Amino acid sequence: MRKLAAGIALPALAVLGLLALVVFLSFRVHGAPYEEATLVNYTALLADPAVGGVIVNTLVYLAITLVVALVLGTALALLVERTDFGHSRLINTAMMVRVLIPGFFTAMGWIFLLHPRIGALNQLLGTSADITSLAGMGLVEGLGLSALVFIMVSGGLRALDGSLEEAARASGAGPWTVLRRVTLPLIRPGLMGAALFTATIALSALDIPLIMGLSNRIYVFSSYLYVAANPTDNVVEHGIPAAFSVIMILVAVGLSAWYTRTLKAGRKYQVVTGKGYRPQKIKLGRWRWAAWLLVAGYFLWSAILPMLMVIWVSLMPYVQVPSAAALQQISLANYTNLDWDLVLRGLRTSLLLVALVPTLAVLLSLAFSFVVVRSRLRWRHAFDFVAFLPQAVPHTIFAFAAVVASLYLAQDLYGTLSLLVVVMALMHVSFGTRMFNAGLLQIHTELEEAAAMSGAATWEAVRRVTLPLLKPVVTYTWLWLALLSLRDLTVPSLVGGQDTVTLSVASWTLYNTAQVGASSALTLLTIVFMVPLVGLFLAFNKREVTL
């Protein structure tokens, strides 16, 4: 185990080194490593009204995102797990698919629906709603992340003892009182975890802030770092963004510590029952129509309408309201006239990322988890803490640090596929270790000890006993990370270069150059490329549930 621990020391140091570099740059003039030490970046952070505007925008955007995601995700989870609404497998599958839909896809669809100038609904209804506002950005981000909240909260609800809620009802409490006084307090750790995870993703995500906010100069933390890493005026200023990132790191680590403390004091939340548990379902009765309205409305506005608008625009010579006259102009010109050199470069890079990133992330995660769960090293929990950091700290900070590190310290790596693969894999180690830690804890060490008593060496026992038992977890994790790698815009847009353009970055490039029809066409082709992987993932997930 000591050799394995020595092996994962390098990726662990890479994670810590990227964060340490951000801190170091925040105390240097212009954020340049070779400049003199200074505190001016922090004073400028507090004094610059533009940076103050970014901070306020980020807080408002994050608040709206969390409210929308937590309210919708929790409401839908309660509907599926605590009422007789039914269709739980269908809704769970639909929510899983919704998580995998790229944010830039829905962002484009919402712009085509509710842009103040070209939005189809605004033109049809004669309104002037502006989805490209800060509130609109938070709404769209929250709609997307509500599916993730649903998955996390519904898992906690399935594990609750329904007898506690039944006892409250027997004491005369109504459904809303039971929900407020019993159910929600019991799933508080799950809600906190969902909120923390959702907040980190919202702070990291670039797709919606870029597509919906950049044209109106509405900057939040992620788009502010993007502009700092890609200056258009040849003025390189990394100091203030680095200082801003340090503040975000402290906030993220503080929130994670608060959440961890809540879990450690969590004996009062231990309400999981045995196999005989059957949850008590609330009869919806005459309110069933409202439940259908909530479910149908969510999927309609969250995915279906944006998807239809992207399809419509991809078939039009220019953005226009759906009408009988517009039907006469439908063509495949946006597809046939695509810059296929750009598309093929994007496809090549995306396929390489799908193959390399999840493979490297799974190998690193397995190594971290074996050291944390199976070794007796005194400092093994330090590795677990390092592996958790990419989940707690926004990915944009790591990507920004990698860009600056390659720019100043290793220019041969700047914009290369190798750097992109390594950074993305390190970002996914947090998810992988959570999965493998849980999997290894379920496999008793007696099995490996029995193999050892039969003459097998340690690694032979792991290869012949432990890894085969972990195969379902490995497969699930690999497929999930492959899908995330294919849909990611944040890290590739910051770390990648001209030769490492992905499909998502190519779509954003077309959109940013006012080629909205071509961008819509390429976005739909990206979704088509995702379908086989999504099908494999859902088929595997269904098989595991059945077993």
Beta strands, then each sheet from edge to edge (+ up, - down):
end
